[in-house]
Amino acid sequence: MKSLVVRINSGGGDVFAANAIYTRLKELGENGTEVTVKIDGWAASAATIISCAGTQTEIPANGVFMIHNPKTGVLGYYEAKELVKLAEELEVIKQSIVNCYKLKTGKNEEDIKQLMDSSTWYTGEQAVTEGFCDSLMFSDIETEVENAERVIVNHVSMSLEQFESIPKSLLSYANSLNNKQNEERTENKEDCNMGLTMEELKTQHGDLYNQVMNEAVQQAQAAERERIQKIDALTVPGFEDLAEQAKFKDGMSAEQFAVKQAEQMKAQGSSFLNGRERDVRDSGMRDVPQDSHEGTGGDTDPFGDIINKMYPQAK
């Protein structure tokens, strides 16, 4: 299946241009192309029309989505009947937008018109709840605590040791508490040098342990979002399946994905060149006898020359 990603960060513009873009994107979707619309920052006014064309429309929790009534500007002198005509035209344009929103959200016509009358603003979460968007970006990150020293994000196991900023200050404080308790229990100063393991921290200082784990999970999720964003930025059209596997199955880093993608691109290029040579050989073109020409310095191969010009070999 073909796929297309449309990224939006727009306050809107011309309704007719937006309707035309919407129609083309919907047509692609109807013909089997997976159209994913990603709202990077905000989609307002006419930009929301385009966003509704997605087979899937995604928005971050910090995104903004705004709908309102269509507007027009006038300059000059008009009769009342001309202004009435203009108002009627705006109602037709509004209805076209309402039809678009109805198809996306499943809301009834009157509810949508009231929302447009009020110039309604939504956060990313509200846009999803109201049906204008299908899902929150990054919300599909799955996180679980494997044990006291590791967390799993999108099936990728991560050691808490890599998050150096989390345990050090907090664990130092916990160790000081532990040392103080040791001093109260024993005069053996060697015990004061004992550190806390994560399990000991959990048992002896539950609140502090929870704080450490919460911060670790947040950093792990942030690292995972950054990994996915980097892979998306590196993905070349035609390699979307490889990108999905790298993001959610293999847990590749962006650097590993870039190398894997380059290897596949190289393999495709080699396959094309090998196929080209095979086609030339099988066609028998090189076996066709050629007339010798004076002044050429020997026999020529016009067919081979043409092929070489059309498909130059990579050096």
C-alpha positions, 0 to 999 in steps of 0.5 A: 500500500502506498502512503503519504504523510502531510504535515500541517503547522498553519493558521489557515488561509483560502477556503477554496484552496483548502477544499481543493487540497482536501479533495485531492487527498481524499481521492488518494485515500479512496484509491488505496493510499494511506494518508496520514496528517500530522499537525506539528503545531497548530491547525486553524481555520482553513487548515483544519479542512485539510487535516480532516482529509487524513485516513489518520489525523494525528496531533500532539497533546500540546497542539492547537486546533481551531474552527470558526465561521468563514469570513470575507473582506469588503472594500467599496460601496454596496447596496443592501441586496449585494451585501445580502447576496454576499452573506448567502454566499458565506452560508454556502461556503460554511455548509461546505466546511460543515459537510467536511467536519461531519464526515470526519467527526460524525457530529450532527450539523447543528452542533458543528455550526454552533462550534463554528459560531463560537470560534472554538479552540481545542487542545490536542487532547480535546481535538481527539476527544471531539473527533477532529483528530484520530490520535495523539502523537507519541501516545502509543509509547508503551512503558513498563518497569522491568525491574528496579534498574530497567524500564521498557519503552516500545519493547526496547529495554533501557538501563536506568544507568544511562540517565545519569542525571536522575539517580545521582542527586536523589540517590546521594540524598538517600545514601545520606539518610542510610548512612545516618541510620547506620551511624545511629545503629552502629559505631562501625564507621565502615558501614557509613560507606555503604550505598543503596541499591534500587531495591534497598531504596524502594524498601527504605525510602518508598517515596524517593524511589517512586520519584526516581522511577517517575523521572527515569520513565519520563526521560526514557519516554522522551528519549524514545520520542526523539528516536522515533522523530529522528527515524521519521526525518531520515526515512526515504520514500519507499522505505516506510516499512523498514522505518516502522520495523526499526521504530516498533519492532527492532528498536534501532537507533536512528544511526542504525536505521540510516545504515540499514536503509543505505544498505537496502538502497545500495542493494536495490541499485546493484540489483538494477545494474545487474538486471540491466546487464542481464537484459542487454545480454539476453537481448543479443544486441551485443552479438549483432555484427557491426559495420566498420567505419573509417576514422573511428579507430575500430569497430563501434557498438552503437547499441551499447553506447545508447544503453550506457548513455541511458543507464550509466554504470555507477562508478 
